[in-house]
C-alpha cells in the first residue's frame, strides 16, 4: 500500500512491480542543468520522447507559441502498463516517472495549473541518506513503494 504524503488524506494503491532499468529515460525539464530523467506514462502522442511532456509547459508554450495544459497529455504510452490501476482512481493528464541522479533535486516552485494535482509515488532509493523531500517547509520522510 502507498500513502500520499499530504497530511490531509491517504491513498491505498497497489505496489508497482517495475524494473526501472527497462524504461526509456530522457532528460527531465531539459532547460535546467539538474541530473533528472523522466519516462512518460502519458504524452500528447503516446510516445516516450519527452517532447514536450517532460519539459516545463510554461517555457515550452512560450517558446513554441502553444497553450498546452496538463490535461492535454492524456494519451497513454507503453510505460503506462505498469500503472494502469490508476484508471480506477484518476482521470490522468500529464504523468511520468522521474529518476533523480546524484545531486538531483527540484527547485522550489509551485505548479501553476490549479485544476490538477501531483501524486508522488516513490519506487526505490528513498532512504534518508539518498533523498530529502521538503513539502510546505517541512521535512517529509519518504519510503520505497509508498
Residue pairs with C-beta under 8 A, 6 or more apart in sequence:
1 12
1 13
1 14
1 15
1 146
2 11
2 12
2 13
2 15
2 121
2 122
2 145
2 146
3 10
3 11
3 12
3 146
4 10
4 11
4 119
4 120
5 120
5 133
5 135
5 140
5 142
6 135
11 89
11 119
13 85
13 86
13 89
13 121
14 85
15 145
16 82
16 83
16 121
16 123
16 145
17 82
18 82
18 123
20 97
20 99
20 123
20 124
23 39
23 79
23 97
24 39
24 48
24 79
25 37
25 38
25 39
25 99
26 37
26 38
26 39
26 48
26 49
26 50
26 54
27 36
27 37
27 38
27 50
27 54
28 36
28 37
28 38
28 50
28 54
28 96
28 98
29 36
29 54
29 55
29 56
30 50
30 54
30 55
31 55
31 56
31 59
32 107
34 103
34 104
34 105
34 107
35 100
35 101
35 102
35 103
35 104
36 98
36 99
36 100
36 101
36 104
36 106
37 98
37 99
37 101
38 50
38 54
38 96
38 97
38 98
38 99
39 48
39 79
39 96
39 97
39 99
40 47
40 48
40 49
40 50
40 53
40 54
40 73
40 77
40 79
40 95
40 96
41 76
41 77
41 79
41 80
41 83
41 92
41 95
41 96
41 97
42 53
42 73
42 74
42 75
42 76
42 77
42 80
42 92
42 93
42 94
42 95
42 96
43 49
43 53
43 73
43 75
43 77
43 94
44 52
44 53
44 68
44 72
44 73
44 75
45 75
46 75
46 76
46 77
47 77
48 77
48 78
48 79
52 60
52 64
52 66
52 68
53 73
53 94
53 96
54 96
57 68
57 69
57 70
57 94
57 113
58 112
60 66
60 68
61 67
61 68
69 93
69 113
70 93
70 94
70 113
70 115
70 116
71 93
71 94
71 115
71 116
72 93
72 94
73 93
73 94
73 95
74 92
74 93
79 97
80 95
83 95
86 92
86 95
90 119
93 116
97 123
100 125
100 131
111 118
120 133
120 142
121 146
122 131
122 142
122 143
122 144
122 145
122 146
123 144
123 145
124 144
124 145
125 131
125 144
126 142
126 143
126 144
127 144
128 141
131 142
132 139
133 139
133 140
133 142
134 140
